Amino acid sequence: MRPALLDPLFASLDTLPGVGPKVGEFLARLFGRESIEDCRVVDLLFHAPHSIVDRRHQPGVMNALAGAIVTIKGRIDRHQPPPPGRSSMPYRVFLQDDTGELALTFFKVKGNWLEKQLPIDDIVIVSGKVDWFNGRASMVHPDLMVREEDAETMALVEPVYGLTAGLSPKTLRRTIEAALTRIPNFQEWLDEALLEKQDFLTVRDAFIALHEPRDATDIDPRAPARRRLAYDEFLAGQLSLSLVRQRLRILPGTPVKATGALSGPVISALPFSLTGSQTAAVADILADMAREERMLRLLQGDVGSGKTAVALMAMLAAVEAGGQAALMAPTEILARQHFTTLSRLAGPAGVKIDVLTGRTKSRERDAMLERLASGETDIVIGTHALFQDTVSYHRLLLAVVDEQHRFGVHQRLRLTAKGVSPHMLVMTATPIPRTLVLAAFGDMDVSKLTEKPAGRKPIQTVTLPTERLDDIVERLRGAIEEGKKIYWICPLVEESELSDLMSADERFQILVARLGPVAGLIHGRMAGPDKDAAMLAFKNGETRLLVATTVVEVGVDVPDATIMVIEHAERFGLAQLHQLRGRVGRGDQASSCILLYKGPLSQTAHARLSILRDTEDGFVIAEEDLKLRGEGELLGTRQSGTPGFRIASLEAHADLLEIARKDAAYVIERDPDLTTPRGEALRTLLYLHRRDEAIRFLRAG
Ligand SMILES: Nc1ncnc2c1ncn2[C@@H]1O[C@H](COP(=O)(O)OP(=O)(O)OP(=O)(O)O)[C@@H](O)[C@H]1O
């Protein structure tokens, strides 16, 4: 049971003042959750600021750098409302300081609030982003405007947070401030000696310091508050992994003897022969599965290296031994794609396959659950719906978890907690650095697919500025006429006033207007069946160009798609670009990838794109990504930190990971059921970091 002391932090977000349905929806989107019901107050605490606004530094208008957020104190000189009847023109208020003039620019101004708030000759302090145009400085909708006499009320240093369209910085900050008041006084779960040695803050102080930075050094991952929280995050992860391993040792596995009765015919019907790496991985897996001990193996393979075929061979072995296998995919699209592929490959051999996702209708679902429970179904594919409490298996011998790069042990834990003890194969895309494997999975056996299937041609990658868009569209017209298939990737779905990113919707309209009805559209906010239809139309060739967001990033397999255009490539993380690009070059035709960027590029962004242009080796890319991200440039939405961690970063906190691993081992050895006072406190830690599923394994849980 979760300690009562955590209740205020695990209350739903809408228990915080100012969080209604609208703000709730924005926050859910910010945290990547379906709805506000899935968000807790504690989520806000872990949403760390990525920079600060420092209003102590007031450079003067003429010294303000374009694009920088600056604070300027000056006298209001004059107002320039839009001419009558031209309300779409901006309202400008001119402010002067010793160095020059700044135009405060406002759109859609109603009433006379500006005259009241910024009367002529008043001295005011404004803060916001400065733009330069023809030697004139302007600031569009300042973030802050206060009169000189109210200056004390102004926060001199403010944290800046990642936002989502519609959510204002002010609202988010107010909500986070409210969340901070809910932090209880925790019983310390760290060892006294470690606290002293590392000079760690208490958890409560660390959260407060995280959200109340006093200067830029407080934003650095090495800041004391972040180190404390990162350590806790690693410790919670390592502890829960150790608890699982301890449990795994207790529950024996069932030895699985592959007979070849199914895999034989399936292999001979494959349209290709397995690569050496695939064969070796299959051999490793079958050897593990034949043992009494349960398998816990990681299958790593670069994009397009053919992990699915390996997983299929393992699943067939389970079926041959009279059992069942489950394959859990990270997304609905992928679950359905696996279903189609595996049905095609294994269906003819008489293997019964079902697909179960959150979207499966209740009647169909009931029938499916019955088939699973009776053992009629051999292989079930699905999303996390597979491991809900209502699902019971006849004889589950193997669980394959296709994690791609959503690392975490949660689903695996849930499965083990169901009392079944299948062998476990975890698949991840992109070779990931060893430290990351350790952080995400603990010590696991690893098989790697180092070879690409024969006949693959290198993907020709070019980087081009957005200005070349028209040429590209013309070239695509030619390519479509030749029968080629093209992905066009956009970063966001919605048109946002705050950003100049081209949304998928908007790009789709433009491309249809230019190229005709050959284009399709797919994005995360579409209804499930619409997504399927869009994918299918592209697969079948009814559409030849698929405008997509990153929903196609993981696993999507359309082998005859050969061209990919990625818009705003500079905004994606390297590993993510590698994943995206991996959607082409999956067949024997030559493929190309066009990375469109909007300049000017920062040095890091430039380096990032060059690496991608120069190599297709996922391992090199992953290592470089880790190195480059360290430069503090927060590009890419999900790739901006270490996957699966909210504060901890392997790059900045590798030393802490090692300590946490030892600490966890020490605890488990002496207090395997977490019953000592420290053990009790550590349970709170596990809940706080949502690693509490491990607690169910404890005898006194
Ligand atoms: N040995 C092989 N020879 C030729 N083609 C193969 C071989 N193995 C798999 N393929 C094909 O290569 C493509 C990629 O395989 P698969 O979808 O399993 O990749 P993956 O490793 O899951 O990659 P990603 O992570 O990019 O999705 C598929 O179209 C598959 O049919």
The ligand as a Gaussian input file, in Angstrom:
#p B3LYP/6-31G(d) Opt

LIG

0 1
 N       17.372000     -12.015000     -43.353000
 C       16.638000     -11.102000     -43.998000
 N       16.841000     -10.876000     -45.313000
 C       16.112000      -9.963000     -45.988000
 N       15.142000      -9.217000     -45.434000
 C       14.901000      -9.397000     -44.132000
 C       15.621000     -10.338000     -43.349000
 N       15.137000     -10.293000     -42.093000
 C       14.170000      -9.364000     -42.077000
 N       14.001000      -8.827000     -43.318000
 C       13.077000      -7.760000     -43.708000
 O       13.648000      -6.523000     -43.286000
 C       12.642000      -5.627000     -42.854000
 C       12.956000      -5.148000     -41.456000
 O       12.731000      -6.162000     -40.516000
 P       12.068000      -5.840000     -39.123000
 O       10.790000      -5.101000     -39.318000
 O       12.087000      -7.046000     -38.313000
 O       13.150000      -4.822000     -38.596000
 P       13.456000      -4.345000     -37.154000
 O       14.734000      -4.923000     -36.735000
 O       12.254000      -4.534000     -36.308000
 O       13.740000      -2.835000     -37.426000
 P       13.061000      -1.494000     -36.889000
 O       13.527000      -1.372000     -35.498000
 O       13.613000      -0.517000     -37.810000
 O       11.600000      -1.667000     -37.038000
 C       11.333000      -6.350000     -42.989000
 O       10.707000      -5.934000     -44.174000
 C       11.728000      -7.814000     -43.025000
 O       10.816000      -8.575000     -43.772000

